[in-house]
Amino acid sequence: MTIGVLALQGAFIEHERMLAQLGADSFEIRQLKDIDRHMDGLIIPGGESTVQGKLLRELGLLQPLTEQIKSGLPVFGTCAGLILLAKKIDGGEAPHIAVIDITAKRNAYGRQLGSFAANAEFKGLGVIPMTFIRAPYISETSGAEILAEVDGKAVAARQGNILVTAFHPELTSDLSVHRYFLGIAAENSSKANSAEIAV
Ligand code: GLN
């Protein structure tokens, strides 16, 4: 299992460490040629969505990655990654990759509550620790399933091959969300293999 980790800005190394602990290989995506490699899944880390969005466009990565995700590449976005994957950004800001039917509200917890930790139920995983850093929340969903809520606000969602969390599981020692994502990637690659066999 090989996961590409977008490494333009933000907390990507922490994701690589989580993947290594789960026995998955990873490589960093810094420029267009990096995505010539096969990946079973993609992680878009936290950081600053406007900076990552600008770099994705400048490096010519936005369109090919969007196409791969639309063709079924499993993707996991944390925090800024959630914002980049959302079809809508609250306040009318132009969306970026725009593949999951959610509206992301940026910096949604105000200055005082900019960063905090919580323990909350994640569907199928039980109660897990969640670290929020100037996090968004999901203010609306249409096609996506909500997987976790904190204080009545949706903070994790999935729509098919796309998983998003407003919090940073990679900044805790809990591996369960990454394990869950690797499960989505494994399901997808076994589907792809059986499609090849069927051809
Ligand atoms: N506030 C950042 C943004 O709007 C997200 C913060 C994070 O990824 N920790 O992009």
Residues whose N, C-alpha, C, O or C-beta is under 5 A from the ligand:
A	BS01	LIG	G46 G47 E48 S49 T50 T78 C79 A80 R106 N107 I133 R134 A135
